[in-house]
């Protein structure tokens, strides 16, 4: 019975680790139009952007751990399999980092619009 228990326990732990490591991509924050937004709305958006950026970093850490677990679960992966998995992981990292940069730039554009609106009213 012990001979059956150990492999079953090992398989259960591996499957449980995959469900625990299910990585969810964070939702983009709302960024108001700087030409019409209040200072408070932009400050709230700033908090949302900062939270989003940190959440994307957490997502990427999760994806990396998930990939390590998947590789560990594979039996003797070929160099081609490893290369393809690495390529896929790099695409996820690149896309997430591009989106972080894009969200940051969108926020900065709205801050510039807000500042331009303030200068015109002074």
JOUR-V669923 format. One record per residue. RES is the residue in one letter. NEAR is the number of other C-alpha atoms within 8 Angstrom. Layout:
res = {RES:RES}
near = {NEAR:NEAR}
This chain:
res = {X:X:X:X:X:X:X:X:X:X:X:X:X:X:X:X:X:X:X:X:X:X:X:X:X:X:X:X:X:X:X:X:X:X:X:X:X:X:X:X:X:X:X:X:X:X:X:X:X:X:X:X:X:X:X:X:X:X:X:X:X:X:X:X:X:X:X:X:X:X:X:X:X:X:X:X:X:X:X:X:X:X:X:X:X:X:X:X:X:X:X:X:X:X:X:X:X:X:X:X:X:X:X:X:X:X:X:X:X:X:X:X:X:X:X:X:X:X:X:X:X:X}
near = {4:5:6:7:8:8:8:8:8:8:8:8:8:9:8:8:9:10:7:6:10:8:7:5:6:8:5:7:8:6:9:10:8:14:9:7:10:7:6:6:9:13:8:8:13:9:8:10:13:8:8:12:9:8:9:12:8:8:12:10:8:11:11:9:9:11:9:8:10:8:9:7:7:7:5:4:8:6:6:6:8:10:8:8:8:8:8:8:11:8:8:8:9:8:8:10:8:8:8:10:8:8:10:9:8:9:12:8:9:13:10:9:11:12:9:9:9:8:7:6:5:4}
